[in-house]
């Protein structure tokens, strides 16, 4: 037991001696210079990328509307009204809720900077790597198009909830809901 204590106390002395040695001081100095160079590189890359522009675009890699970053309360209120339409027992209310949800998501995607005459064209421009649930958004938009263009289209409550769920997944991705 005494040997263990002696070994540990000698190791502690060796570690403190190494920490205070000239060699370790040189290593600390070189690492300090390296850290400053890396920090300067990061600053220069941010300046080259255009940090002076929109900070939301710099941090997210795209221009994200304020509703998806900070001002989420207004969007949540709108979404809760749409949710009420789905809770209704009337098919017309479900269709209106899906059309309104599509309009909200379309507005957000348009303001993100995706080009196109309409939501279909904007969705076609987006790749799965840019927005996680893009395929779901495309399916939800197809349902909306069926509602708009086919007067005989019958929407079930399950379809309506599933379609609204696709739109909600987009908002959940941006932590709005």
Secondary structure, 3 states (H helix, E strand, C coil): CHHHHHHHHHHHHHHHHHHCCHHHHHHHHHHHHHHHHHHHHHHHHHHHHCCCCCHHHHHHCCCCCHHHHCCHHHHHHHHHHHHHHHHCCCHHHHHHHHHHHHHHHHHHHHHCCCCCCCHHHHHHHCCCCCCCCHHHHHHHHHHHHHHHHCCCCCCCHHHHHHHHHHHHHHHHHCCCC
